[in-house]
Amino acid sequence: MFDLTMRAIQASLDGLAARQRLTAENIANSEVPGYLATRVDFESSLRSAVESGNISDFSMATSTSGAPAGINGNNVNVDEEALMNIDTGLRFQMMTEAMNAKFHILKASMRRDS
């Protein structure tokens, strides 16, 4: 039932959800001395997995931000995190709409076959 496109959309939603959680964690720890912001990268892995046709090769990697730290050793930039939060939310919405469109196509094709 789930083709490559649907599995790729689901993997993207999973990656975006992970990014949303890490962004919220970064914002929550923006005043904690020594806290280093974390990032999640999944796009390059997802791209490779889609090109190979094997979504099971998809993985997410988290890393520490290389942004310079302030006096207290914390490198969270709240403005940057807020923009990341907005961008991630819009991407999540786009992927949700893509999944809904795919389901509408499947639903329409099932009606035609009946």
N, CA, C and O atoms as CSV, one atom per row, in Angstrom:
chain,resi,resn,atom,element,x,y,z
A,1,MET,N,N,0.824,-1.194,0.000
A,1,MET,CA,C,0.000,0.000,0.000
A,1,MET,C,C,0.873,1.266,0.000
A,1,MET,O,O,0.577,2.222,-0.716
A,2,PHE,N,N,1.936,1.270,0.795
A,2,PHE,CA,C,2.784,2.451,0.859
A,2,PHE,C,C,3.893,2.350,-0.180
A,2,PHE,O,O,4.755,1.474,-0.105
A,3,ASP,N,N,3.857,3.253,-1.142
A,3,ASP,CA,C,4.882,3.271,-2.181
A,3,ASP,C,C,6.050,4.144,-1.743
A,3,ASP,O,O,6.049,4.688,-0.639
A,4,LEU,N,N,7.028,4.272,-2.601
A,4,LEU,CA,C,8.228,5.052,-2.296
A,4,LEU,C,C,7.894,6.488,-1.916
A,4,LEU,O,O,8.478,7.039,-0.983
A,5,THR,N,N,6.961,7.089,-2.633
A,5,THR,CA,C,6.590,8.481,-2.346
A,5,THR,C,C,6.018,8.626,-0.946
A,5,THR,O,O,6.411,9.528,-0.205
A,6,MET,N,N,5.108,7.762,-0.581
A,6,MET,CA,C,4.487,7.854,0.744
A,6,MET,C,C,5.508,7.588,1.845
A,6,MET,O,O,5.485,8.247,2.884
A,7,ARG,N,N,6.397,6.635,1.627
A,7,ARG,CA,C,7.428,6.350,2.632
A,7,ARG,C,C,8.400,7.522,2.744
A,7,ARG,O,O,8.872,7.830,3.838
A,8,ALA,N,N,8.703,8.178,1.622
A,8,ALA,CA,C,9.595,9.344,1.648
A,8,ALA,C,C,8.934,10.507,2.380
A,8,ALA,O,O,9.589,11.211,3.149
A,9,ILE,N,N,7.656,10.707,2.149
A,9,ILE,CA,C,6.932,11.776,2.854
A,9,ILE,C,C,6.914,11.480,4.350
A,9,ILE,O,O,7.131,12.379,5.162
A,10,GLN,N,N,6.656,10.230,4.716
A,10,GLN,CA,C,6.639,9.858,6.138
A,10,GLN,C,C,8.015,10.064,6.770
A,10,GLN,O,O,8.109,10.557,7.894
A,11,ALA,N,N,9.074,9.695,6.064
A,11,ALA,CA,C,10.431,9.897,6.584
A,11,ALA,C,C,10.710,11.387,6.764
A,11,ALA,O,O,11.336,11.791,7.744
A,12,SER,N,N,10.248,12.198,5.821
A,12,SER,CA,C,10.417,13.637,5.933
A,12,SER,C,C,9.661,14.181,7.140
A,12,SER,O,O,10.187,15.015,7.877
A,13,LEU,N,N,8.450,13.722,7.345
A,13,LEU,CA,C,7.673,14.139,8.517
A,13,LEU,C,C,8.384,13.739,9.809
A,13,LEU,O,O,8.409,14.511,10.767
A,14,ASP,N,N,8.959,12.542,9.838
A,14,ASP,CA,C,9.706,12.101,11.020
A,14,ASP,C,C,10.912,13.001,11.272
A,14,ASP,O,O,11.171,13.390,12.411
A,15,GLY,N,N,11.649,13.332,10.213
A,15,GLY,CA,C,12.808,14.202,10.344
A,15,GLY,C,C,12.424,15.598,10.800
A,15,GLY,O,O,13.098,16.191,11.642
A,16,LEU,N,N,11.349,16.120,10.248
A,16,LEU,CA,C,10.887,17.449,10.634
A,16,LEU,C,C,10.387,17.465,12.083
A,16,LEU,O,O,10.600,18.441,12.802
A,17,ALA,N,N,9.736,16.404,12.502
A,17,ALA,CA,C,9.283,16.316,13.897
A,17,ALA,C,C,10.487,16.294,14.845
A,17,ALA,O,O,10.460,16.923,15.903
A,18,ALA,N,N,11.533,15.571,14.462
A,18,ALA,CA,C,12.748,15.538,15.277
A,18,ALA,C,C,13.385,16.926,15.332
A,18,ALA,O,O,13.851,17.357,16.387
A,19,ARG,N,N,13.404,17.617,14.203
A,19,ARG,CA,C,13.959,18.978,14.176
A,19,ARG,C,C,13.139,19.906,15.076
A,19,ARG,O,O,13.698,20.738,15.791
A,20,GLN,N,N,11.828,19.759,15.037
A,20,GLN,CA,C,10.952,20.586,15.877
A,20,GLN,C,C,11.254,20.352,17.357
A,20,GLN,O,O,11.319,21.302,18.138
A,21,ARG,N,N,11.437,19.092,17.741
A,21,ARG,CA,C,11.739,18.778,19.145
A,21,ARG,C,C,13.083,19.374,19.567
A,21,ARG,O,O,13.199,19.943,20.652
A,22,LEU,N,N,14.098,19.242,18.707
A,22,LEU,CA,C,15.411,19.782,19.044
A,22,LEU,C,C,15.405,21.307,19.103
A,22,LEU,O,O,16.075,21.898,19.951
A,23,THR,N,N,14.665,21.935,18.221
A,23,THR,CA,C,14.558,23.398,18.241
A,23,THR,C,C,13.905,23.855,19.544
A,23,THR,O,O,14.362,24.813,20.166
A,24,ALA,N,N,12.853,23.179,19.950
A,24,ALA,CA,C,12.188,23.518,21.218
A,24,ALA,C,C,13.144,23.301,22.388
A,24,ALA,O,O,13.175,24.099,23.325
A,25,GLU,N,N,13.916,22.232,22.333
A,25,GLU,CA,C,14.895,21.960,23.388
A,25,GLU,C,C,15.970,23.052,23.420
A,25,GLU,O,O,16.374,23.502,24.493
A,26,ASN,N,N,16.424,23.470,22.248
A,26,ASN,CA,C,17.420,24.542,22.182
A,26,ASN,C,C,16.882,25.832,22.797
A,26,ASN,O,O,17.568,26.486,23.583
A,27,ILE,N,N,15.654,26.194,22.437
A,27,ILE,CA,C,15.050,27.419,22.972
A,27,ILE,C,C,14.884,27.310,24.494
A,27,ILE,O,O,15.162,28.257,25.229
A,28,ALA,N,N,14.431,26.150,24.946
A,28,ALA,CA,C,14.229,25.953,26.388
A,28,ALA,C,C,15.542,26.072,27.160
A,28,ALA,O,O,15.537,26.455,28.330
A,29,ASN,N,N,16.653,25.750,26.523
A,29,ASN,CA,C,17.951,25.784,27.193
A,29,ASN,C,C,18.793,26.992,26.800
A,29,ASN,O,O,20.009,26.986,26.990
A,30,SER,N,N,18.163,28.019,26.258
A,30,SER,CA,C,18.907,29.170,25.747
A,30,SER,C,C,19.654,29.957,26.824
A,30,SER,O,O,20.569,30.716,26.505
A,31,GLU,N,N,19.289,29.792,28.060
A,31,GLU,CA,C,19.964,30.503,29.152
A,31,GLU,C,C,20.812,29.579,30.025
A,31,GLU,O,O,21.382,30.026,31.021
A,32,VAL,N,N,20.901,28.310,29.669
A,32,VAL,CA,C,21.662,27.351,30.474
A,32,VAL,C,C,23.146,27.478,30.140
A,32,VAL,O,O,23.538,27.271,28.992
A,33,PRO,N,N,23.968,27.813,31.118
A,33,PRO,CA,C,25.408,27.952,30.855
A,33,PRO,C,C,26.004,26.652,30.306
A,33,PRO,O,O,25.759,25.565,30.829
A,34,GLY,N,N,26.783,26.796,29.249
A,34,GLY,CA,C,27.472,25.651,28.663
A,34,GLY,C,C,26.642,24.816,27.702
A,34,GLY,O,O,27.169,23.891,27.082
A,35,TYR,N,N,25.357,25.120,27.565
A,35,TYR,CA,C,24.513,24.335,26.650
A,35,TYR,C,C,24.871,24.675,25.209
A,35,TYR,O,O,24.994,25.846,24.850
A,36,LEU,N,N,25.036,23.642,24.388
A,36,LEU,CA,C,25.317,23.826,22.973
A,36,LEU,C,C,24.123,23.360,22.159
A,36,LEU,O,O,23.612,22.259,22.361
A,37,ALA,N,N,23.687,24.201,21.243
A,37,ALA,CA,C,22.526,23.891,20.405
A,37,ALA,C,C,22.790,22.640,19.586
A,37,ALA,O,O,23.919,22.372,19.175
A,38,THR,N,N,21.735,21.887,19.360
A,38,THR,CA,C,21.846,20.684,18.536
A,38,THR,C,C,21.061,20.875,17.250
A,38,THR,O,O,20.103,21.647,17.194
A,39,ARG,N,N,21.476,20.172,16.243
A,39,ARG,CA,C,20.847,20.215,14.927
A,39,ARG,C,C,20.566,18.785,14.484
A,39,ARG,O,O,21.229,17.844,14.920
A,40,VAL,N,N,19.581,18.639,13.620
A,40,VAL,CA,C,19.305,17.338,13.021
A,40,VAL,C,C,19.391,17.485,11.511
A,40,VAL,O,O,18.868,18.439,10.935
A,41,ASP,N,N,20.051,16.538,10.885
A,41,ASP,CA,C,20.153,16.525,9.431
A,41,ASP,C,C,19.565,15.213,8.935
A,41,ASP,O,O,19.976,14.131,9.355
A,42,PHE,N,N,18.615,15.325,8.050
A,42,PHE,CA,C,18.025,14.133,7.460
A,42,PHE,C,C,17.864,14.271,5.951
A,42,PHE,O,O,17.702,13.271,5.252
A,43,GLU,N,N,17.908,15.505,5.443
A,43,GLU,CA,C,17.625,15.738,4.028
A,43,GLU,C,C,18.594,15.007,3.097
A,43,GLU,O,O,18.169,14.397,2.117
A,44,SER,N,N,19.883,15.065,3.397
A,44,SER,CA,C,20.852,14.412,2.505
A,44,SER,C,C,20.676,12.898,2.520
A,44,SER,O,O,20.777,12.247,1.481
A,45,SER,N,N,20.412,12.339,3.697
A,45,SER,CA,C,20.178,10.903,3.787
A,45,SER,C,C,18.891,10.507,3.068
A,45,SER,O,O,18.846,9.484,2.384
A,46,LEU,N,N,17.846,11.318,3.221
A,46,LEU,CA,C,16.567,11.043,2.558
A,46,LEU,C,C,16.721,11.126,1.044
A,46,LEU,O,O,16.181,10.297,0.311
A,47,ARG,N,N,17.453,12.118,0.588
A,47,ARG,CA,C,17.697,12.268,-0.853
A,47,ARG,C,C,18.390,11.022,-1.412
A,47,ARG,O,O,17.988,10.495,-2.449
A,48,SER,N,N,19.420,10.562,-0.727
A,48,SER,CA,C,20.143,9.360,-1.168
A,48,SER,C,C,19.246,8.125,-1.139
A,48,SER,O,O,19.287,7.295,-2.048
A,49,ALA,N,N,18.442,8.012,-0.095
A,49,ALA,CA,C,17.540,6.863,0.028
A,49,ALA,C,C,16.509,6.853,-1.091
A,49,ALA,O,O,16.203,5.798,-1.646
A,50,VAL,N,N,15.973,8.022,-1.425
A,50,VAL,CA,C,14.987,8.107,-2.510
A,50,VAL,C,C,15.658,7.784,-3.845
A,50,VAL,O,O,15.091,7.063,-4.666
A,51,GLU,N,N,16.858,8.312,-4.060
A,51,GLU,CA,C,17.563,8.040,-5.319
A,51,GLU,C,C,17.873,6.561,-5.485
A,51,GLU,O,O,17.840,6.040,-6.599
A,52,SER,N,N,18.175,5.880,-4.384
A,52,SER,CA,C,18.463,4.446,-4.453
A,52,SER,C,C,17.185,3.619,-4.486
A,52,SER,O,O,17.216,2.434,-4.817
A,53,GLY,N,N,16.055,4.249,-4.139
A,53,GLY,CA,C,14.782,3.537,-4.117
A,53,GLY,C,C,14.587,2.704,-2.866
A,53,GLY,O,O,13.677,1.877,-2.806
A,54,ASN,N,N,15.434,2.913,-1.863
A,54,ASN,CA,C,15.368,2.123,-0.635
A,54,ASN,C,C,15.284,3.052,0.576
A,54,ASN,O,O,16.307,3.479,1.113
A,55,ILE,N,N,14.072,3.356,0.994
A,55,ILE,CA,C,13.865,4.289,2.104
A,55,ILE,C,C,14.403,3.721,3.411
A,55,ILE,O,O,14.664,4.482,4.343
A,56,SER,N,N,14.575,2.410,3.506
A,56,SER,CA,C,15.122,1.849,4.747
A,56,SER,C,C,16.555,2.316,4.989
A,56,SER,O,O,17.072,2.161,6.095
A,57,ASP,N,N,17.210,2.888,3.967
A,57,ASP,CA,C,18.553,3.444,4.138
A,57,ASP,C,C,18.520,4.828,4.779
A,57,ASP,O,O,19.573,5.386,5.088
A,58,PHE,N,N,17.341,5.385,4.982
A,58,PHE,CA,C,17.175,6.723,5.545
A,58,PHE,C,C,17.603,6.747,7.006
A,58,PHE,O,O,17.293,5.835,7.772
A,59,SER,N,N,18.318,7.799,7.381
A,59,SER,CA,C,18.698,7.969,8.783
A,59,SER,C,C,18.746,9.455,9.125
A,59,SER,O,O,18.881,10.312,8.252
A,60,MET,N,N,18.633,9.728,10.397
A,60,MET,CA,C,18.750,11.100,10.889
A,60,MET,C,C,20.023,11.194,11.705
A,60,MET,O,O,20.351,10.293,12.477
A,61,ALA,N,N,20.731,12.285,11.527
A,61,ALA,CA,C,21.956,12.502,12.296
A,61,ALA,C,C,21.816,13.790,13.095
A,61,ALA,O,O,21.408,14.821,12.560
A,62,THR,N,N,22.152,13.725,14.364
A,62,THR,CA,C,22.156,14.932,15.181
A,62,THR,C,C,23.598,15.349,15.418
A,62,THR,O,O,24.502,14.518,15.513
A,63,SER,N,N,23.782,16.637,15.511
A,63,SER,CA,C,25.119,17.171,15.750
A,63,SER,C,C,25.003,18.429,16.597
A,63,SER,O,O,23.929,19.013,16.740
A,64,THR,N,N,26.122,18.821,17.145
A,64,THR,CA,C,26.177,20.043,17.923
A,64,THR,C,C,26.458,21.203,16.981
A,64,THR,O,O,27.293,21.098,16.083
A,65,SER,N,N,25.764,22.298,17.189
A,65,SER,CA,C,25.953,23.485,16.371
A,65,SER,C,C,27.368,24.015,16.538
A,65,SER,O,O,27.915,24.021,17.641
A,66,GLY,N,N,27.947,24.452,15.449
A,66,GLY,CA,C,29.283,25.033,15.482
A,66,GLY,C,C,29.279,26.528,15.705
A,66,GLY,O,O,30.319,27.178,15.590
A,67,ALA,N,N,28.126,27.078,16.022
A,67,ALA,CA,C,28.030,28.528,16.260
A,67,ALA,C,C,28.877,28.901,17.469
A,67,ALA,O,O,29.002,28.117,18.410
A,68,PRO,N,N,29.456,30.089,17.446
A,68,PRO,CA,C,30.282,30.503,18.584
A,68,PRO,C,C,29.454,30.653,19.859
A,68,PRO,O,O,28.298,31.073,19.833
A,69,ALA,N,N,30.082,30.297,20.960
A,69,ALA,CA,C,29.413,30.392,22.259
A,69,ALA,C,C,29.616,31.778,22.857
A,69,ALA,O,O,30.598,32.466,22.579
A,70,GLY,N,N,28.661,32.156,23.678
A,70,GLY,CA,C,28.752,33.433,24.382
A,70,GLY,C,C,29.619,33.302,25.622
A,70,GLY,O,O,30.300,32.293,25.805
A,71,ILE,N,N,29.597,34.300,26.458
A,71,ILE,CA,C,30.409,34.337,27.678
A,71,ILE,C,C,30.112,33.148,28.588
A,71,ILE,O,O,31.015,32.605,29.224
A,72,ASN,N,N,28.838,32.745,28.646
A,72,ASN,CA,C,28.470,31.641,29.535
A,72,ASN,C,C,28.648,30.269,28.881
A,72,ASN,O,O,28.276,29.254,29.470
A,73,GLY,N,N,29.209,30.226,27.678
A,73,GLY,CA,C,29.455,28.952,27.002
A,73,GLY,C,C,28.265,28.415,26.232
A,73,GLY,O,O,28.345,27.332,25.653
A,74,ASN,N,N,27.168,29.146,26.214
A,74,ASN,CA,C,25.958,28.740,25.513
A,74,ASN,C,C,25.980,29.343,24.106
A,74,ASN,O,O,26.304,30.519,23.936
A,75,ASN,N,N,25.634,28.533,23.099
A,75,ASN,CA,C,25.656,29.061,21.731
A,75,ASN,C,C,24.284,29.119,21.068
A,75,ASN,O,O,24.199,29.202,19.843
A,76,VAL,N,N,23.218,29.078,21.847
A,76,VAL,CA,C,21.865,29.140,21.286
A,76,VAL,C,C,21.543,30.572,20.891
A,76,VAL,O,O,21.644,31.492,21.703
A,77,ASN,N,N,21.156,30.748,19.633
A,77,ASN,CA,C,20.698,32.042,19.136
A,77,ASN,C,C,19.177,31.937,19.019
A,77,ASN,O,O,18.668,31.287,18.106
A,78,VAL,N,N,18.466,32.562,19.922
A,78,VAL,CA,C,17.004,32.425,19.990
A,78,VAL,C,C,16.343,32.889,18.697
A,78,VAL,O,O,15.375,32.273,18.250
A,79,ASP,N,N,16.843,33.957,18.089
A,79,ASP,CA,C,16.264,34.433,16.828
A,79,ASP,C,C,16.416,33.385,15.735
A,79,ASP,O,O,15.480,33.126,14.978
A,80,GLU,N,N,17.590,32.789,15.658
A,80,GLU,CA,C,17.828,31.740,14.660
A,80,GLU,C,C,16.939,30.531,14.917
A,80,GLU,O,O,16.412,29.928,13.983
A,81,GLU,N,N,16.778,30.185,16.177
A,81,GLU,CA,C,15.927,29.041,16.538
A,81,GLU,C,C,14.462,29.328,16.199
A,81,GLU,O,O,13.742,28.437,15.748
A,82,ALA,N,N,14.022,30.574,16.418
A,82,ALA,CA,C,12.644,30.944,16.100
A,82,ALA,C,C,12.400,30.828,14.593
A,82,ALA,O,O,11.361,30.328,14.162
A,83,LEU,N,N,13.367,31.294,13.798
A,83,LEU,CA,C,13.236,31.160,12.343
A,83,LEU,C,C,13.234,29.692,11.924
A,83,LEU,O,O,12.474,29.297,11.040
A,84,MET,N,N,14.078,28.891,12.556
A,84,MET,CA,C,14.120,27.453,12.269
A,84,MET,C,C,12.779,26.812,12.604
A,84,MET,O,O,12.302,25.937,11.882
A,85,ASN,N,N,12.181,27.251,13.696
A,85,ASN,CA,C,10.883,26.737,14.117
A,85,ASN,C,C,9.805,27.050,13.079
A,85,ASN,O,O,8.989,26.188,12.752
A,86,ILE,N,N,9.800,28.262,12.568
A,86,ILE,CA,C,8.825,28.666,11.545
A,86,ILE,C,C,9.049,27.872,10.266
A,86,ILE,O,O,8.103,27.337,9.688
A,87,ASP,N,N,10.302,27.795,9.824
A,87,ASP,CA,C,10.634,27.066,8.608
A,87,ASP,C,C,10.235,25.596,8.719
A,87,ASP,O,O,9.661,25.028,7.789
A,88,THR,N,N,10.539,24.993,9.849
A,88,THR,CA,C,10.200,23.587,10.055
A,88,THR,C,C,8.692,23.383,10.060
A,88,THR,O,O,8.196,22.408,9.494
A,89,GLY,N,N,7.966,24.287,10.691
A,89,GLY,CA,C,6.502,24.192,10.707
A,89,GLY,C,C,5.904,24.278,9.314
A,89,GLY,O,O,4.979,23.537,8.981
A,90,LEU,N,N,6.434,25.187,8.498
A,90,LEU,CA,C,5.938,25.316,7.120
A,90,LEU,C,C,6.267,24.075,6.293
A,90,LEU,O,O,5.443,23.616,5.501
A,91,ARG,N,N,7.462,23.537,6.476
A,91,ARG,CA,C,7.836,22.313,5.755
A,91,ARG,C,C,6.965,21.134,6.189
A,91,ARG,O,O,6.565,20.314,5.363
A,92,PHE,N,N,6.672,21.054,7.495
A,92,PHE,CA,C,5.819,19.994,8.003
A,92,PHE,C,C,4.426,20.105,7.391
A,92,PHE,O,O,3.836,19.104,6.984
A,93,GLN,N,N,3.911,21.318,7.331
A,93,GLN,CA,C,2.595,21.549,6.732
A,93,GLN,C,C,2.607,21.130,5.261
A,93,GLN,O,O,1.661,20.496,4.793
A,94,MET,N,N,3.661,21.475,4.533
A,94,MET,CA,C,3.766,21.109,3.123
A,94,MET,C,C,3.789,19.581,2.949
A,94,MET,O,O,3.140,19.051,2.048
A,95,MET,N,N,4.528,18.884,3.800
A,95,MET,CA,C,4.601,17.428,3.699
A,95,MET,C,C,3.274,16.775,4.073
A,95,MET,O,O,2.888,15.758,3.497
A,96,THR,N,N,2.580,17.369,5.041
A,96,THR,CA,C,1.254,16.862,5.410
A,96,THR,C,C,0.289,17.015,4.236
A,96,THR,O,O,-0.498,16.113,3.949
A,97,GLU,N,N,0.355,18.161,3.563
A,97,GLU,CA,C,-0.490,18.376,2.391
A,97,GLU,C,C,-0.119,17.421,1.258
A,97,GLU,O,O,-0.997,16.959,0.528
A,98,ALA,N,N,1.158,17.123,1.105
A,98,ALA,CA,C,1.585,16.162,0.080
A,98,ALA,C,C,1.041,14.770,0.387
A,98,ALA,O,O,0.602,14.064,-0.520
A,99,MET,N,N,1.066,14.373,1.651
A,99,MET,CA,C,0.527,13.073,2.044
A,99,MET,C,C,-0.978,13.044,1.805
A,99,MET,O,O,-1.504,12.054,1.296
A,100,ASN,N,N,-1.679,14.123,2.167
A,100,ASN,CA,C,-3.122,14.193,1.927
A,100,ASN,C,C,-3.437,14.108,0.436
A,100,ASN,O,O,-4.393,13.438,0.044
A,101,ALA,N,N,-2.647,14.777,-0.394
A,101,ALA,CA,C,-2.861,14.718,-1.844
A,101,ALA,C,C,-2.677,13.295,-2.354
A,101,ALA,O,O,-3.436,12.827,-3.203
A,102,LYS,N,N,-1.670,12.616,-1.833
A,102,LYS,CA,C,-1.426,11.224,-2.239
A,102,LYS,C,C,-2.613,10.342,-1.849
A,102,LYS,O,O,-3.035,9.490,-2.630
A,103,PHE,N,N,-3.149,10.542,-0.649
A,103,PHE,CA,C,-4.314,9.763,-0.226
A,103,PHE,C,C,-5.540,10.071,-1.090
A,103,PHE,O,O,-6.321,9.170,-1.398
A,104,HIS,N,N,-5.711,11.326,-1.478
A,104,HIS,CA,C,-6.825,11.690,-2.352
A,104,HIS,C,C,-6.690,10.998,-3.714
A,104,HIS,O,O,-7.683,10.542,-4.282
A,105,ILE,N,N,-5.483,10.923,-4.223
A,105,ILE,CA,C,-5.243,10.236,-5.500
A,105,ILE,C,C,-5.579,8.759,-5.369
A,105,ILE,O,O,-6.232,8.184,-6.241
A,106,LEU,N,N,-5.134,8.146,-4.280
A,106,LEU,CA,C,-5.439,6.726,-4.060
A,106,LEU,C,C,-6.938,6.493,-3.912
A,106,LEU,O,O,-7.483,5.534,-4.458
A,107,LYS,N,N,-7.593,7.373,-3.176
A,107,LYS,CA,C,-9.034,7.244,-2.974
A,107,LYS,C,C,-9.775,7.373,-4.304
A,107,LYS,O,O,-10.688,6.599,-4.593
A,108,ALA,N,N,-9.377,8.345,-5.099
A,108,ALA,CA,C,-10.010,8.536,-6.410
A,108,ALA,C,C,-9.773,7.339,-7.320
A,108,ALA,O,O,-10.673,6.938,-8.057
A,109,SER,N,N,-8.594,6.771,-7.279
A,109,SER,CA,C,-8.298,5.623,-8.155
A,109,SER,C,C,-9.070,4.390,-7.715
A,109,SER,O,O,-9.438,3.563,-8.550
A,110,MET,N,N,-9.321,4.251,-6.417
A,110,MET,CA,C,-10.107,3.111,-5.930
A,110,MET,C,C,-11.563,3.229,-6.347
A,110,MET,O,O,-12.210,2.220,-6.628
A,111,ARG,N,N,-12.083,4.442,-6.389
A,111,ARG,CA,C,-13.465,4.639,-6.815
A,111,ARG,C,C,-13.631,4.292,-8.286
A,111,ARG,O,O,-14.664,3.753,-8.685
A,112,ARG,N,N,-12.632,4.593,-9.089
A,112,ARG,CA,C,-12.707,4.316,-10.527
A,112,ARG,C,C,-12.648,2.825,-10.801
A,112,ARG,O,O,-13.268,2.345,-11.751
A,113,ASP,N,N,-11.900,2.073,-9.969
A,113,ASP,CA,C,-11.758,0.639,-10.197
A,113,ASP,C,C,-12.987,-0.142,-9.736
A,113,ASP,O,O,-13.188,-1.280,-10.161
A,114,SER,N,N,-13.802,0.451,-8.881
A,114,SER,CA,C,-14.952,-0.265,-8.320
A,114,SER,C,C,-16.062,-0.388,-9.305
A,114,SER,O,O,-17.104,-0.964,-8.993
